[in-house]
Structure formats: C-alpha cells, structure tokens
Amino acid sequence: MAREKFQSEFVINASPSLLYNYISNPSGLSEWFADNVNSRGEKYTFIWDGDEQSAFLMKSKQDTYVRFQWEDDEDTKYFFELNIVEDDLTGDVSLMITDFADTSEVEESKLLWESQIEDLKKILGS
C-alpha cells in the first residue's frame, strides 16, 4: 500500500543544541519517543511495551536534524525526520516532523506525533 508524506511543525521553547540532544541520542529519545532506546553504530533499537523496532540513522547534522529509516522500510523512499528550525527574525525554535503513513492512517499518525511532542515539551519545560 502506498504511503503519503506528511509534515507537522511544533514550536519548542528550547535551544537548538538542547533539542538536538533529545532527538539524536538514545538517552534523550528514551525520555519522550520510546520506553527505551539503544544504539549500536547507526542502528537504533526503539522499545515500546516490550516490542522492539529498529531504525537506521540515515543522516544527521549537529543542532539541525536527524533522519531515520525503519529497518522494515529499508530499500524504500520512506523515512522519518526531525528537523530543528530557528526563525531568523524572532529566534523561535520549532521542530518540523516529516513522516510517511498509509493514506488512511495519516491523521492517526499526526495525533501520535502530537502526543509524543507534548511529552518532549513537558521534559524540556517548554
């Protein structure tokens, strides 16, 4: 089944460097994205309620973005990206999420991201 690309943007009151730590390293990700996260090289293992799912860190740029691809999506164009955007005029920092979902599940996926980002904001005091 074909998937649809979607993006969601969330204002986060935190510095890009602090936010980057929470989106790029296992200890940061385990505080809001999954129950536990382990990494070995470019392979990250995300654990939710005892279920594991692995992803590869495809690209990253310090204090700017990370792009992962689920192991199940290897050899496809599908990925998820967390991109830190800083407004030049206001200095506001936001997190732009890019992800793919089955067309019938896009709204559900957006709601899941909203819930996870709310957890991240609480941790950051944002």
N, CA, C and O atoms as a GROMACS GRO file, in nm:
protein
  504
    1MET      N    1   0.084  -0.118   0.000
    1MET     CA    2   0.000   0.000   0.000
    1MET      C    3   0.089   0.124   0.000
    1MET      O    4   0.187   0.131   0.074
    2ALA      N    5   0.054   0.220  -0.081
    2ALA     CA    6   0.133   0.343  -0.092
    2ALA      C    7   0.115   0.428   0.034
    2ALA      O    8   0.010   0.428   0.098
    3ARG      N    9   0.219   0.498   0.067
    3ARG     CA   10   0.215   0.586   0.183
    3ARG      C   11   0.219   0.730   0.138
    3ARG      O   12   0.268   0.764   0.031
    4GLU      N   13   0.165   0.814   0.224
    4GLU     CA   14   0.158   0.957   0.198
    4GLU      C   15   0.256   1.029   0.291
    4GLU      O   16   0.264   0.999   0.410
    5LYS      N   17   0.329   1.123   0.235
    5LYS     CA   18   0.422   1.203   0.314
    5LYS      C   19   0.343   1.313   0.385
    5LYS      O   20   0.254   1.374   0.326
    6PHE      N   21   0.375   1.336   0.511
    6PHE     CA   22   0.312   1.447   0.582
    6PHE      C   23   0.415   1.516   0.670
    6PHE      O   24   0.518   1.460   0.706
    7GLN      N   25   0.384   1.641   0.704
    7GLN     CA   26   0.471   1.720   0.790
    7GLN      C   27   0.388   1.788   0.898
    7GLN      O   28   0.273   1.825   0.874
    8SER      N   29   0.446   1.802   1.014
    8SER     CA   30   0.384   1.874   1.124
    8SER      C   31   0.492   1.958   1.190
    8SER      O   32   0.606   1.913   1.206
    9GLU      N   33   0.456   2.079   1.229
    9GLU     CA   34   0.553   2.168   1.293
    9GLU      C   35   0.506   2.202   1.433
    9GLU      O   36   0.388   2.230   1.455
   10PHE      N   37   0.599   2.200   1.528
   10PHE     CA   38   0.568   2.226   1.668
   10PHE      C   39   0.667   2.328   1.722
   10PHE      O   40   0.788   2.310   1.710
   11VAL      N   41   0.616   2.436   1.783
   11VAL     CA   42   0.703   2.535   1.845
   11VAL      C   43   0.754   2.476   1.976
   11VAL      O   44   0.677   2.425   2.057
   12ILE      N   45   0.886   2.483   1.993
   12ILE     CA   46   0.951   2.428   2.113
   12ILE      C   47   1.036   2.539   2.173
   12ILE      O   48   1.123   2.594   2.106
   13ASN      N   49   1.011   2.571   2.299
   13ASN     CA   50   1.090   2.675   2.365
   13ASN      C   51   1.215   2.613   2.426
   13ASN      O   52   1.222   2.589   2.546
   14ALA      N   53   1.314   2.589   2.340
   14ALA     CA   54   1.441   2.532   2.384
   14ALA      C   55   1.547   2.568   2.282
   14ALA      O   56   1.515   2.597   2.166
   15SER      N   57   1.670   2.567   2.323
   15SER     CA   58   1.778   2.598   2.230
   15SER      C   59   1.795   2.482   2.132
   15SER      O   60   1.767   2.367   2.166
   16PRO      N   61   1.840   2.511   2.010
   16PRO     CA   62   1.863   2.403   1.913
   16PRO      C   63   1.957   2.295   1.966
   16PRO      O   64   1.936   2.177   1.938
   17SER      N   65   2.061   2.333   2.040
   17SER     CA   66   2.157   2.231   2.087
   17SER      C   67   2.093   2.139   2.192
   17SER      O   68   2.118   2.019   2.190
   18LEU      N   69   2.012   2.194   2.282
   18LEU     CA   70   1.944   2.110   2.380
   18LEU      C   71   1.843   2.019   2.311
   18LEU      O   72   1.837   1.900   2.339
   19LEU      N   73   1.765   2.075   2.220
   19LEU     CA   74   1.665   1.997   2.148
   19LEU      C   75   1.732   1.885   2.068
   19LEU      O   76   1.680   1.773   2.062
   20TYR      N   77   1.845   1.916   2.006
   20TYR     CA   78   1.916   1.815   1.928
   20TYR      C   79   1.954   1.693   2.013
   20TYR      O   80   1.946   1.579   1.967
   21ASN      N   81   1.995   1.718   2.138
   21ASN     CA   82   2.029   1.606   2.227
   21ASN      C   83   1.910   1.514   2.250
   21ASN      O   84   1.927   1.392   2.263
   22TYR      N   85   1.790   1.570   2.253
   22TYR     CA   86   1.670   1.490   2.278
   22TYR      C   87   1.620   1.418   2.153
   22TYR      O   88   1.542   1.324   2.165
   23ILE      N   89   1.663   1.459   2.035
   23ILE     CA   90   1.616   1.392   1.913
   23ILE      C   91   1.722   1.303   1.850
   23ILE      O   92   1.693   1.230   1.755
   24SER      N   93   1.845   1.310   1.901
   24SER     CA   94   1.954   1.239   1.832
   24SER      C   95   2.020   1.128   1.911
   24SER      O   96   2.079   1.038   1.853
   25ASN      N   97   2.012   1.133   2.043
   25ASN     CA   98   2.083   1.029   2.118
   25ASN      C   99   1.986   0.940   2.194
   25ASN      O  100   1.878   0.984   2.232
   26PRO      N  101   2.025   0.815   2.217
   26PRO     CA  102   1.935   0.718   2.280
   26PRO      C  103   1.878   0.763   2.415
   26PRO      O  104   1.759   0.742   2.441
   27SER      N  105   1.960   0.824   2.500
   27SER     CA  106   1.907   0.863   2.630
   27SER      C  107   1.803   0.973   2.616
   27SER      O  108   1.703   0.972   2.688
   28GLY      N  109   1.824   1.067   2.525
   28GLY     CA  110   1.724   1.172   2.502
   28GLY      C  111   1.596   1.117   2.442
   28GLY      O  112   1.487   1.152   2.486
   29LEU      N  113   1.610   1.031   2.342
   29LEU     CA  114   1.493   0.972   2.276
   29LEU      C  115   1.412   0.885   2.372
   29LEU      O  116   1.289   0.879   2.362
   30SER      N  117   1.479   0.819   2.466
   30SER     CA  118   1.407   0.730   2.558
   30SER      C  119   1.326   0.809   2.661
   30SER      O  120   1.244   0.751   2.731
   31GLU      N  121   1.349   0.939   2.671
   31GLU     CA  122   1.271   1.020   2.765
   31GLU      C  123   1.136   1.060   2.709
   31GLU      O  124   1.045   1.093   2.785
   32TRP      N  125   1.120   1.057   2.574
   32TRP     CA  126   0.992   1.103   2.518
   32TRP      C  127   0.942   1.021   2.400
   32TRP      O  128   0.821   1.015   2.377
   33PHE      N  129   1.030   0.960   2.324
   33PHE     CA  130   0.989   0.894   2.199
   33PHE      C  131   0.954   0.747   2.219
   33PHE      O  132   0.861   0.697   2.156
   34ALA      N  133   1.026   0.679   2.305
   34ALA     CA  134   1.004   0.536   2.329
   34ALA      C  135   1.035   0.506   2.475
   34ALA      O  136   1.093   0.589   2.545
   35ASP      N  137   0.996   0.387   2.520
   35ASP     CA  138   1.024   0.349   2.658
   35ASP      C  139   1.174   0.333   2.682
   35ASP      O  140   1.225   0.367   2.788
   36ASN      N  141   1.243   0.282   2.580
   36ASN     CA  142   1.388   0.265   2.589
   36ASN      C  143   1.445   0.269   2.447
   36ASN      O  144   1.379   0.227   2.352
   37VAL      N  145   1.566   0.320   2.434
   37VAL     CA  146   1.632   0.327   2.303
   37VAL      C  147   1.777   0.286   2.322
   37VAL      O  148   1.846   0.336   2.411
   38ASN      N  149   1.822   0.196   2.238
   38ASN     CA  150   1.962   0.152   2.238
   38ASN      C  151   2.019   0.178   2.099
   38ASN      O  152   1.945   0.179   2.000
   39SER      N  153   2.149   0.198   2.093
   39SER     CA  154   2.209   0.215   1.960
   39SER      C  155   2.342   0.142   1.954
   39SER      O  156   2.414   0.128   2.053
   40ARG      N  157   2.369   0.095   1.837
   40ARG     CA  158   2.498   0.035   1.806
   40ARG      C  159   2.535   0.089   1.669
   40ARG      O  160   2.479   0.048   1.568
   41GLY      N  161   2.629   0.182   1.667
   41GLY     CA  162   2.663   0.248   1.541
   41GLY      C  163   2.544   0.327   1.491
   41GLY      O  164   2.488   0.409   1.563
   42GLU      N  165   2.506   0.302   1.366
   42GLU     CA  166   2.395   0.376   1.304
   42GLU      C  167   2.260   0.308   1.328
   42GLU      O  168   2.157   0.360   1.285
   43LYS      N  169   2.260   0.193   1.394
   43LYS     CA  170   2.135   0.120   1.418
   43LYS      C  171   2.080   0.152   1.557
   43LYS      O  172   2.148   0.133   1.658
   44TYR      N  173   1.957   0.200   1.560
   44TYR     CA  174   1.888   0.233   1.684
   44TYR      C  175   1.776   0.132   1.705
   44TYR      O  176   1.705   0.097   1.611
   45THR      N  177   1.761   0.084   1.827
   45THR     CA  178   1.651  -0.006   1.860
   45THR      C  179   1.559   0.067   1.958
   45THR      O  180   1.600   0.108   2.066
   46PHE      N  181   1.433   0.082   1.916
   46PHE     CA  182   1.331   0.151   1.995
   46PHE      C  183   1.242   0.045   2.059
   46PHE      O  184   1.200  -0.050   1.993
   47ILE      N  185   1.213   0.062   2.188
   47ILE     CA  186   1.134  -0.037   2.261
   47ILE      C  187   1.012   0.032   2.322
   47ILE      O  188   1.024   0.131   2.396
   48TRP      N  189   0.894  -0.022   2.289
   48TRP     CA  190   0.767   0.024   2.344
   48TRP      C  191   0.696  -0.098   2.402
   48TRP      O  192   0.671  -0.194   2.329
   49ASP      N  193   0.662  -0.094   2.530
   49ASP     CA  194   0.587  -0.204   2.593
   49ASP      C  195   0.645  -0.342   2.558
   49ASP      O  196   0.570  -0.436   2.536
   50GLY      N  197   0.776  -0.352   2.554
   50GLY     CA  198   0.842  -0.479   2.526
   50GLY      C  199   0.858  -0.512   2.379
   50GLY      O  200   0.932  -0.605   2.344
   51ASP      N  201   0.791  -0.438   2.291
   51ASP     CA  202   0.807  -0.459   2.146
   51ASP      C  203   0.924  -0.377   2.096
   51ASP      O  204   0.941  -0.261   2.135
   52GLU      N  205   1.004  -0.436   2.009
   52GLU     CA  206   1.122  -0.367   1.954
   52GLU      C  207   1.102  -0.337   1.807
   52GLU      O  208   1.044  -0.415   1.732
   53GLN      N  209   1.152  -0.220   1.767
   53GLN     CA  210   1.155  -0.184   1.626
   53GLN      C  211   1.288  -0.113   1.602
   53GLN      O  212   1.328  -0.026   1.679
   54SER      N  213   1.357  -0.151   1.496
   54SER     CA  214   1.489  -0.094   1.468
   54SER      C  215   1.483   0.004   1.352
   54SER      O  216   1.403  -0.011   1.259
   55ALA      N  217   1.569   0.104   1.361
   55ALA     CA  218   1.580   0.205   1.256
   55ALA      C  219   1.727   0.238   1.237
   55ALA      O  220   1.808   0.221   1.328
   56PHE      N  221   1.759   0.286   1.119
   56PHE     CA  222   1.895   0.329   1.089
   56PHE      C  223   1.901   0.480   1.083
   56PHE      O  224   1.813   0.544   1.024
   57LEU      N  225   2.004   0.538   1.143
   57LEU     CA  226   2.027   0.681   1.132
   57LEU      C  227   2.085   0.705   0.993
   57LEU      O  228   2.200   0.670   0.966
   58MET      N  229   2.005   0.764   0.905
   58MET     CA  230   2.046   0.784   0.766
   58MET      C  231   2.133   0.908   0.750
   58MET      O  232   2.236   0.906   0.683
   59LYS      N  233   2.090   1.017   0.815
   59LYS     CA  234   2.160   1.145   0.804
   59LYS      C  235   2.140   1.222   0.932
   59LYS      O  236   2.040   1.205   1.002
   60SER      N  237   2.235   1.307   0.961
   60SER     CA  238   2.218   1.399   1.074
   60SER      C  239   2.312   1.517   1.056
   60SER      O  240   2.416   1.507   0.991
   61LYS      N  241   2.274   1.627   1.116
   61LYS     CA  242   2.359   1.745   1.118
   61LYS      C  243   2.344   1.807   1.257
   61LYS      O  244   2.233   1.837   1.300
   62GLN      N  245   2.455   1.824   1.324
   62GLN     CA  246   2.457   1.875   1.461
   62GLN      C  247   2.366   1.996   1.477
   62GLN      O  248   2.374   2.091   1.399
   63ASP      N  249   2.280   1.992   1.578
   63ASP     CA  250   2.188   2.100   1.614
   63ASP      C  251   2.088   2.135   1.504
   63ASP      O  252   2.024   2.240   1.511
   64THR      N  253   2.072   2.049   1.402
   64THR     CA  254   1.983   2.081   1.291
   64THR      C  255   1.879   1.973   1.263
   64THR      O  256   1.760   2.002   1.266
   65TYR      N  257   1.921   1.850   1.237
   65TYR     CA  258   1.822   1.746   1.206
   65TYR      C  259   1.878   1.606   1.220
   65TYR      O  260   2.000   1.584   1.223
   66VAL      N  261   1.784   1.511   1.229
   66VAL     CA  262   1.816   1.368   1.221
   66VAL      C  263   1.714   1.304   1.128
   66VAL      O  264   1.596   1.342   1.128
   67ARG      N  265   1.759   1.208   1.051
   67ARG     CA  266   1.669   1.132   0.962
   67ARG      C  267   1.693   0.984   0.987
   67ARG      O  268   1.806   0.935   0.976
   68PHE      N  269   1.585   0.915   1.020
   68PHE     CA  270   1.589   0.771   1.044
   68PHE      C  271   1.507   0.698   0.939
   68PHE      O  272   1.415   0.754   0.879
   69GLN      N  273   1.543   0.573   0.917
   69GLN     CA  274   1.462   0.485   0.832
   69GLN      C  275   1.440   0.356   0.909
   69GLN      O  276   1.534   0.291   0.954
   70TRP      N  277   1.312   0.318   0.923
   70TRP     CA  278   1.281   0.193   0.990
   70TRP      C  279   1.343   0.077   0.913
   70TRP      O  280   1.346   0.078   0.790
   71GLU      N  281   1.391  -0.021   0.985
   71GLU     CA  282   1.452  -0.138   0.922
   71GLU      C  283   1.354  -0.204   0.823
   71GLU      O  284   1.396  -0.253   0.718
   72ASP      N  285   1.226  -0.205   0.857
   72ASP     CA  286   1.123  -0.263   0.768
   72ASP      C  287   1.109  -0.185   0.638
   72ASP      O  288   1.059  -0.239   0.539
   73ASP      N  289   1.154  -0.060   0.636
   73ASP     CA  290   1.142   0.025   0.517
   73ASP      C  291   1.271   0.032   0.436
   73ASP      O  292   1.281   0.110   0.341
   74GLU      N  293   1.370  -0.048   0.474
   74GLU     CA  294   1.497  -0.048   0.402
   74GLU      C  295   1.472  -0.071   0.254
   74GLU      O  296   1.385  -0.149   0.216
   75ASP      N  297   1.547  -0.003   0.170
   75ASP     CA  298   1.533  -0.010   0.024
   75ASP      C  299   1.403   0.053  -0.026
   75ASP      O  300   1.356   0.020  -0.135
   76THR      N  301   1.344   0.143   0.054
   76THR     CA  302   1.229   0.221   0.009
   76THR      C  303   1.266   0.369   0.024
   76THR      O  304   1.374   0.402   0.072
   77LYS      N  305   1.175   0.456  -0.016
   77LYS     CA  306   1.198   0.600  -0.003
   77LYS      C  307   1.145   0.654   0.130
   77LYS      O  308   1.154   0.774   0.155
   78TYR      N  309   1.091   0.567   0.215
   78TYR     CA  310   1.026   0.611   0.338
   78TYR      C  311   1.126   0.634   0.451
   78TYR      O  312   1.222   0.558   0.466
   79PHE      N  313   1.102   0.739   0.530
   79PHE     CA  314   1.188   0.776   0.642
   79PHE      C  315   1.106   0.860   0.738
   79PHE      O  316   0.992   0.895   0.709
   80PHE      N  317   1.165   0.893   0.852
   80PHE     CA  318   1.108   0.999   0.935
   80PHE      C  319   1.222   1.090   0.977
   80PHE      O  320   1.332   1.046   1.008
   81GLU      N  321   1.191   1.219   0.977
   81GLU     CA  322   1.294   1.320   1.002
   81GLU      C  323   1.244   1.418   1.107
   81GLU      O  324   1.127   1.455   1.109
   82LEU      N  325   1.334   1.458   1.194
   82LEU     CA  326   1.308   1.560   1.294
   82LEU      C  327   1.405   1.674   1.264
   82LEU      O  328   1.526   1.660   1.278
   83ASN      N  329   1.349   1.788   1.223
   83ASN     CA  330   1.429   1.900   1.175
   83ASN      C  331   1.407   2.021   1.266
   83ASN      O  332   1.294   2.066   1.285
   84ILE      N  333   1.515   2.073   1.321
   84ILE     CA  334   1.507   2.190   1.408
   84ILE      C  335   1.513   2.315   1.321
   84ILE      O  336   1.607   2.335   1.244
   85VAL      N  337   1.411   2.400   1.335
   85VAL     CA  338   1.402   2.522   1.254
   85VAL      C  339   1.405   2.641   1.349
   85VAL      O  340   1.327   2.650   1.443
   86GLU      N  341   1.497   2.733   1.322
   86GLU     CA  342   1.506   2.854   1.403
   86GLU      C  343   1.471   2.974   1.316
   86GLU      O  344   1.533   2.996   1.212
   87ASP      N  345   1.370   3.050   1.359
   87ASP     CA  346   1.327   3.168   1.285
   87ASP      C  347   1.432   3.278   1.301
   87ASP      O  348   1.465   3.317   1.413
   88ASP      N  349   1.484   3.328   1.189
   88ASP     CA  350   1.589   3.429   1.193
   88ASP      C  351   1.544   3.559   1.258
   88ASP      O  352   1.623   3.625   1.326
   89LEU      N  353   1.418   3.597   1.239
   89LEU     CA  354   1.369   3.723   1.293
   89LEU      C  355   1.333   3.714   1.441
   89LEU      O  356   1.373   3.799   1.520
   90THR      N  357   1.257   3.613   1.477
   90THR     CA  358   1.207   3.604   1.614
   90THR      C  359   1.294   3.519   1.705
   90THR      O  360   1.287   3.532   1.827
   91GLY      N  361   1.375   3.431   1.647
   91GLY     CA  362   1.454   3.340   1.727
   91GLY      C  363   1.375   3.220   1.777
   91GLY      O  364   1.429   3.136   1.849
   92ASP      N  365   1.246   3.212   1.740
   92ASP     CA  366   1.163   3.098   1.780
   92ASP      C  367   1.220   2.969   1.723
   92ASP      O  368   1.268   2.965   1.610
   93VAL      N  369   1.214   2.865   1.803
   93VAL     CA  370   1.264   2.734   1.761
   93VAL      C  371   1.145   2.640   1.745
   93VAL      O  372   1.060   2.632   1.834
   94SER      N  373   1.139   2.570   1.635
   94SER     CA  374   1.035   2.469   1.615
   94SER      C  375   1.097   2.340   1.568
   94SER      O  376   1.210   2.336   1.519
   95LEU      N  377   1.019   2.235   1.584
   95LEU     CA  378   1.059   2.103   1.538
   95LEU      C  379   0.964   2.063   1.427
   95LEU      O  380   0.844   2.050   1.448
   96MET      N  381   1.020   2.043   1.308
   96MET     CA  382   0.941   2.002   1.191
   96MET      C  383   0.956   1.852   1.176
   96MET      O  384   1.067   1.800   1.160
   97ILE      N  385   0.845   1.782   1.183
   97ILE     CA  386   0.843   1.636   1.168
   97ILE      C  387   0.802   1.603   1.026
   97ILE      O  388   0.701   1.654   0.977
   98THR      N  389   0.878   1.519   0.959
   98THR     CA  390   0.841   1.465   0.829
   98THR      C  391   0.832   1.314   0.845
   98THR      O  392   0.924   1.251   0.896
   99ASP      N  393   0.720   1.258   0.801
   99ASP     CA  394   0.699   1.115   0.817
   99ASP      C  395   0.610   1.066   0.703
   99ASP      O  396   0.558   1.146   0.625
  100PHE      N  397   0.593   0.937   0.695
  100PHE     CA  398   0.508   0.874   0.594
  100PHE      C  399   0.412   0.780   0.665
  100PHE      O  400   0.448   0.715   0.763
  101ALA      N  401   0.288   0.774   0.615
  101ALA     CA  402   0.188   0.682   0.670
  101ALA      C  403   0.095   0.640   0.558
  101ALA      O  404   0.080   0.709   0.457
  102ASP      N  405   0.030   0.524   0.578
  102ASP     CA  406  -0.074   0.484   0.484
  102ASP      C  407  -0.176   0.597   0.479
  102ASP      O  408  -0.204   0.660   0.581
  103THR      N  409  -0.232   0.622   0.363
  103THR     CA  410  -0.326   0.733   0.344
  103THR      C  411  -0.435   0.732   0.450
  103THR      O  412  -0.474   0.838   0.500
  104SER      N  413  -0.485   0.616   0.483
  104SER     CA  414  -0.594   0.606   0.582
  104SER      C  415  -0.546   0.629   0.725
  104SER      O  416  -0.629   0.641   0.816
  105GLU      N  417  -0.414   0.637   0.746
  105GLU     CA  418  -0.361   0.649   0.882
  105GLU      C  419  -0.285   0.779   0.907
  105GLU      O  420  -0.221   0.795   1.011
  106VAL      N  421  -0.291   0.873   0.812
  106VAL     CA  422  -0.215   0.998   0.827
  106VAL      C  423  -0.262   1.076   0.949
  106VAL      O  424  -0.179   1.120   1.029
  107GLU      N  425  -0.393   1.093   0.966
  107GLU     CA  426  -0.442   1.170   1.080
  107GLU      C  427  -0.405   1.104   1.212
  107GLU      O  428  -0.367   1.173   1.307
  108GLU      N  429  -0.414   0.973   1.218
  108GLU     CA  430  -0.376   0.899   1.339
  108GLU      C  431  -0.226   0.918   1.368
  108GLU      O  432  -0.187   0.934   1.483
  109SER      N  433  -0.146   0.915   1.264
  109SER     CA  434  -0.001   0.934   1.280
  109SER      C  435   0.031   1.074   1.329
  109SER      O  436   0.119   1.093   1.413
  110LYS      N  437  -0.041   1.174   1.276
  110LYS     CA  438  -0.021   1.312   1.322
  110LYS      C  439  -0.055   1.325   1.470
  110LYS      O  440   0.017   1.391   1.546
  111LEU      N  441  -0.165   1.261   1.512
  111LEU     CA  442  -0.204   1.265   1.653
  111LEU      C  443  -0.100   1.198   1.742
  111LEU      O  444  -0.073   1.245   1.853
  112LEU      N  445  -0.042   1.090   1.695
  112LEU     CA  446   0.063   1.022   1.770
  112LEU      C  447   0.184   1.113   1.788
  112LEU      O  448   0.240   1.124   1.897
  113TRP      N  449   0.225   1.179   1.679
  113TRP     CA  450   0.337   1.273   1.688
  113TRP      C  451   0.303   1.387   1.786
  113TRP      O  452   0.388   1.426   1.866
  114GLU      N  453   0.180   1.440   1.779
  114GLU     CA  454   0.141   1.548   1.871
  114GLU      C  455   0.156   1.503   2.016
  114GLU      O  456   0.206   1.578   2.100
  115SER      N  457   0.112   1.382   2.045
  115SER     CA  458   0.122   1.328   2.180
  115SER      C  459   0.268   1.315   2.223
  115SER      O  460   0.304   1.351   2.335
  116GLN      N  461   0.351   1.263   2.134
  116GLN     CA  462   0.492   1.246   2.168
  116GLN      C  463   0.561   1.382   2.187
  116GLN      O  464   0.643   1.398   2.278
  117ILE      N  465   0.529   1.478   2.102
  117ILE     CA  466   0.591   1.611   2.115
  117ILE      C  467   0.544   1.679   2.243
  117ILE      O  468   0.621   1.753   2.304
  118GLU      N  469   0.420   1.656   2.284
  118GLU     CA  470   0.374   1.710   2.413
  118GLU      C  471   0.460   1.655   2.526
  118GLU      O  472   0.496   1.729   2.618
  119ASP      N  473   0.492   1.526   2.521
  119ASP     CA  474   0.581   1.466   2.622
  119ASP      C  475   0.718   1.534   2.618
  119ASP      O  476   0.775   1.564   2.723
  120LEU      N  477   0.770   1.557   2.499
  120LEU     CA  478   0.900   1.623   2.484
  120LEU      C  479   0.896   1.763   2.543
  120LEU      O  480   0.988   1.804   2.614
  121LYS      N  481   0.789   1.837   2.515
  121LYS     CA  482   0.776   1.974   2.568
  121LYS      C  483   0.774   1.975   2.720
  121LYS      O  484   0.834   2.062   2.783
  122LYS      N  485   0.705   1.878   2.780
  122LYS     CA  486   0.700   1.870   2.927
  122LYS      C  487   0.839   1.849   2.984
  122LYS      O  488   0.877   1.912   3.083
  123ILE      N  489   0.914   1.760   2.922
  123ILE     CA  490   1.050   1.730   2.970
  123ILE      C  491   1.139   1.854   2.958
  123ILE      O  492   1.221   1.881   3.045
  124LEU      N  493   1.121   1.928   2.848
  124LEU     CA  494   1.202   2.047   2.825
  124LEU      C  495   1.152   2.168   2.903
  124LEU      O  496   1.219   2.271   2.907
  125GLY      N  497   1.034   2.157   2.965
  125GLY     CA  498   0.974   2.270   3.034
  125GLY      C  499   0.928   2.375   2.935
  125GLY      O  500   0.925   2.494   2.967
  126SER      N  501   0.892   2.332   2.815
  126SER     CA  502   0.854   2.422   2.706
  126SER      C  503   0.706   2.451   2.708
  126SER      O  504   0.656   2.525   2.624
   0.00000   0.00000   0.00000
